[in-house]
Amino acid sequence: MPGPIQPTPAARTSLRPATATIADGFWHARRAVNGRVSLPQGPQLLETAGNLHNLRLASGAAEGEFEGAYPFVDTDVYKWLEAAAWQLAQESPGDGELAAQVDAVIALVAAAQQPDGYLNTYFQLVKGGERYQDLRWGHELYCAGHLIQAAVAHHRATARPELLDVAVRFADHIDGVFGPPGSGKRLDGIDGHPEVETALVELYRETGERRYLDLAGYFVDRHGHGLLGGEAYCQDRVPVREAVDVEGHAVRQLYLLAAVADLAAETGEAELRTAAERLWHAMTTTKTHLTGGLGAHHESEDFGDPYELPTERAYCETCAAIASVQWSRRMALLTGEARYDDLIERTLFNGFLAGVSLDGERWLYVNPLQVRDGHTDHGGDQSARRTPWFRCACCPPNVMRLLASLEHYLASTDAQGLRVHQYVSGRYAGDLGDGATVAVRARTDYPWHGTVAFTVEETPDDGRPWTLTLRIPQWAREFRVRCGELTYDPADAPVTDGWLRLERRWALGDEVVLELGLEPRLTAADPRVDAVRGCVAIERGPLVYCLEQVDHPGGGLDDVVLDTTRQLAVKHRPDLLGGVTTVVAASHRRRLPRPESGWWPYGPADDAPHPAGDPVELTAVPYYAWANREDGAMRVWLPTT
């Protein structure tokens, strides 16, 4: 079944999405919680927050006042619908409670749509039908984008047209209103929050209607021309083809760049591809946190300057992690390069997954890399403590839709064979382009163990050779591959640009075993990252680790100093946080002066360092699992002096 990113047959991509199923293991467990707990709660949470009430008001089926703090609350409904659609694709699309919930919400959406296709409950109810007069803050097109993506997902999952018909009518309305100068259209404008651009590309892919692709290209090209005042916040300072750095509101920038990658794929425009590659490089080399998180500033949810990567004030919005995965997946398909999948893996296991609690009921909007001793949390959307919902509830349904569609981010095919991008227990299958199919089944306990065993389950009847391509992660210092009589290691493995290519005439039952070394390691940042100079972080495989106060009773974390001369130890804890592998490290506490011993926290630079205190054993847990037990201090980066 097509997923959320489905290039047309004529697209100029290096790779094509392949089919994968997740049958067991780490991501199967996280998706099971999403399907069993998070998604079923959606309608009730949307009811309580007033989102569904607004749709009833707009349709005339209820009376009352608009509920919600923002004009874009409709998007929470649409993201939940998209998540539910991908979940239905794994279940029975027409039966069950989830299917009934989806049908009921779609009926509300359809009833709220106006006769000419327009749909936005805030402007219909609060602004008396006034349209497109506040493109900077109103986000009418942003809402339309999420509606379109939900409709495409529902159509691909169920083959039913109800929601797609709503989306097509809205898209046709938008196409009739917006266009460049000289086009005869009423408005030359863009939305302050990009999203409709990539949605229109996917609607073109689903319907074959070229107008939607052209409209997406128009919106992308009009960003950066001062239509919204020329602010980086709304991606209006520099045209994307001329930009040399990511800037402004992180989620808005990344959604726009996902559309740039889509357009480059469908149109073949080299300038767009070059811009996307240039900006991805700028982002990953100077503005990406160790967890894959993005956003340095709480103010304006902004990227910040190069190497401005704070810890306790890191923003790292969960939605930015999701947008990063969506953009990098498009870049991986476009270019065929493994570096994009390296970032996807890092972001999925760390910056993204931290956004939802292990029980699937509580969420983080921001994902800092440190919570100090004595931290006072003031609540709200930017809290460092998990909460059941938000006033601006963009992140929870966004997490739901990525988890529900995760199978579509794992594999691809090209003319040579099948390519495995991310490692799970399950089945990978693809088409070689001429109708011949290939498939392998994988068994693994990744990321806790580094062994991934593949068994060939389908191969062409004519016995032709094909290539099984495996990604060797950027973090992997050691690996070994056994394929029949052959064994490869880093000294002699045919690895190019992060890919290990195994070409042969495969037979049913052939096995390939990939062994990735998972020794824990210490990571240091570029010295230009002032916030963590003199610090290291603990990593193991794709996982970033952190310390939590709950594991270190009797003292805080601000005065801990890691002993880098002592070897890191690994301990699997099936009883902890749903079953995790912890890393144990040696440390001591600095004997720091108490506040009452002086009135000034500064002194001469040549003072002797504070003497070391008693040794302390540190227990580091995976970052994605923090804030699931009790409130307290947390830190990723650990001082070494």
C-alpha positions, 0 to 999 in steps of 0.5 A: 500500500502506498504510504505518506510519501509516494513519488509518481512513476515519472519522479526523478528519485534514486529510490522508490518506497518499498513495503515493510511490516513491523512484526516484533521488537522495539518499534512494534511495542511502541506502535502497539501502545500508539494503536491501543492507547494513544489513538483511541483516546484521540476523539475524546481529547478532541471533544474535551478540547472543543475541536469537534464541537467547532465542526458541529458549530460550523455545520449548523448541528450545534449551538454555542461559541468557538472553543480553542486558543488558536485559529488552527485547532482544526489541524489537531482533528486532521492529524488524528484522522491521518494517524487513524487512517494509517492504523486502519491500513494495518487492521480491518479498514471498514470494521471495528471501533476505530473505523467507526470513530473515523467515519464519524469524524469525517462526517463532521468535517464534510458537514462543516465544509462550505459550498465553495469548498472552503473550510476553517471553523475559526474563520467561519465562526469567529471572523464571520466568514472573513477569509485570507485576511490574516495569512501570517497568523490565520493559518488557513492554508496550513489547516488545508494542508493537514486536511489534504494529508489526512484525506490522502492517507484515508484514501490509500488505506481504505480506497474510500472517497469521502474525505478525499472529496472534501480535500479536492474541493478545498484544494480546487477552491485554493487554486481558484484564489491564489496565484502569481501576479498576472495570473488573474487570481485574486490573491498573491500570498503564502501562509505563515506556516508552510504545510499546504505545499507538500500536501498539494504535491501528495494530492497531485500524486494521488489524483494525477491532477497537475494543477496541484503540483503547480500550485505547490511550486507557486507557494514554495517560490513565493516564500522569501519575497516579503509577502508576510513582511519579510520575517524569517519566522514565517520563512519569508526573508530569503527565497529558498533557492537562494538560502544558505542556512536554515532559519526561523521557526524550525517546524515551518522551515522543515515543512517547507523544505520537505515540499522542496524535496518533493518538487525536486523529485517530481519536476527534476529541477536541479536548483531545488535539489541543490538548495535542499542538499545545501540547507540539510547540510547546514542544518546537520553540521551546525544546528542539530542537537545530539538527539536529532532535536532542532530549535535553540530558542523558546522565543519564536521556536527558532533555530538560532545561530550556528553552533548555538545548541543550549542544553536546559533551554533547548527547544527541540519541539517534538513536531520539529523532530517529526518534520526532520524525519519527513524531510530526510525521508524525502531526501533519502529517496531523492538522492539515495544517500545513507546520511539522511537515514542516519539522521532519521534513525538518530531522530526517531530513537531520541528526539522524536520518541522522547515526545510520548510517554511509555504508557502513550498517555502523556506528552512533551512539547519541548525536549530539553537536554538538561533539567537542573537541580531545583528546577521549577516548572511553570507548566503550559505547552513548554513544560519540561514535564509530561502532560496529557494534552496542550492548548496548542496540541500539535505534537500529540497527534503528530506523534500518532501519525508518524508512529502509525505510518512508520513502516513506510520509512524503513525500506526502498527499492531500485533497479538493482534490488532491495535496500534496508534503511532502518532495522526492525523485526519484520518483513521487507519487500519490493518490486524490481521495476519489471514486476519481479518481487523480492523479499526478506524477513528480519529478526532482531532485538535492535537496538538492545543487541546489534545482530540483524538476521535476514532470510530470503523469502522471495526472489525472481523465478528466473534466478537473476542476481539482485542486490540486498543493500544494508545501511551501516550506521554512521555511529558503527565503529565495528561491524561484521556481515556473514553471507553464505561462505563470505564474511565481511568486516570494516577492512574488506566490506564493500561499503560505499557512502554508508551502504553495504551492497550484497549482490548474488543469485539468491535462493529461498532460505538464504541467510545474511547476518549483520552484526553491529558493534554496540559498545557504549561510547563517549561523544564530544561536541564541536568546540564551537558549541559553547554550552557543552565545551568540556562535556561528553555524552554517553551513546550506545548504538543509535541511542543517546543516554541521560542521567535522571535524578531518580536513579541517583538518590542523595545528591543532585546532578549539577555537580557530577563529574564523569571519570573518563578513565574508567570503562563504561559498563552495560547492564540490561534491566528488563524491570526498568522502563519497560525493559532497557539496557543501561550504561553504568559509569564512574564519577565523583561529585565536586565539593562545591561551596554552599550558597551561604558561604559567600554572596558572589558566585564568581572568582578569579580564573586562576583559582584551584579547581574544586576538589573531588568528592566521593566516587559515585556510580552513575546509571544512564538510561536511554533519553527517550525514556526520561520523565516517565517515573518522577519529576527531577533533574536530568542531563545528557551532557556530563562535565569531565573536569 
